[in-house]
């Protein structure tokens, strides 16, 4: 079996600059989800009180996550809009708990608003901006990220969160997603953004068939030479196929995460950190054993 080694043919691992320290991807990383929202699609991830948030932070860290991704605005289809002020208030509460419970944690903020991203980086030292809209919902985002000098997760989304799943349509899915990334990476580079992570955007403006076509061809994204983030945790592409709900979808999540690792994913964004961390350990052991055999 040919297992993607998760780095380019030069054998130099991809990396990003996180608060002045290189985070390399010779071993895939796990990003644990912290939702400080009342309405995220997976009810088990919703944390609002300080006690619940603190407990979730400890769980993410104890189960082996490399990063904590905090979000305060639900992007599920049909979710209510949240004001800038409310999003910032929720994030401040969550970030205070992270600062108290895990002061050394690498934190990313899941927001499409430039002002919110700036607040998190400047007031709390957040290390990464994770933007579901790829700069489409706030024209100031790219320049703000360039000014802040932090890594940026560039995600593909067709449409906008409340209506994106009503009628996703592509003439050529992969060609259109590649063109989207090519144009946006070029623009980010022109502004001086040096650390870019690609997220294909599973479930964001895509049908069930679109999602599985993209997973099947995931290794194609390595042509960009950038770290690749996969976020499929408990999403509808799993439970719509298998039946059930997000609560029933851990097994399917682990299966897809393992497939993503074998196709070269560098970051898994997940609700269930322990399961993902174990998948990474197993994948890495198999990959390294195969490499050892090929050298003999």
KAFENMO-V466457 format. One line per field, one symbol per residue. psi: psi as a letter, one per 30 degrees, with the letter a starting at -180 (. if undefined). burial: I if it has 9 or more other C-alpha atoms within 8 Angstrom, else O. A space follows every 10 residues. Layout:
BEGIN
psi: ???
burial: ???
END
This chain:
BEGIN
psi: kjkkggllff gjkllljjhf kkjlhfkllk jkkjjilfgl ejeffjkele eeeeeeeeee eefgkflkjk kgjkgkkflk lkleeeeeee eeeeeeeeee fifgkkklkj lgkeeeeeee eefggkfkkj jffhgffjff eeeeeeefhl lkjjkkkkal efgfgeikkk ejeeeeeeee eeeeeeeeef fgjfjkkkjf hkfjhkleee efeeeegeff ffffhlkkkk jgjglffefe eflalefgge eeeeeeeeee efggkfkkjl ejeeeeeeee eeeeeeeeee eeeff.
burial: OOOOOIIIOO OOIIIIIIOO OOOIIOIIII IIIIIIIOOI OIOOIIIIOI OIIIOIIIOI IOIIIIIIII IIIIOIIOIO OOOOOOIIOI IIIIIOIIIO IIOOIIIIII IIIIOIIIII IOOOOIIIII IIIIIOOIOO IIOIIIOOOI IIIIIIIIOI IIIIIOOIOO OOIOOIIIOI IOOIIOOIIO IOIOIIIIII IIIIIIIIOI IIOIOOOIOO IIOOOIIIII IIIIIIIIII OOOIIIIIII OIIIOIIIOI IIIIIIIIII IIIOOIIOII OOIIOOIOOO OOOOOO
END
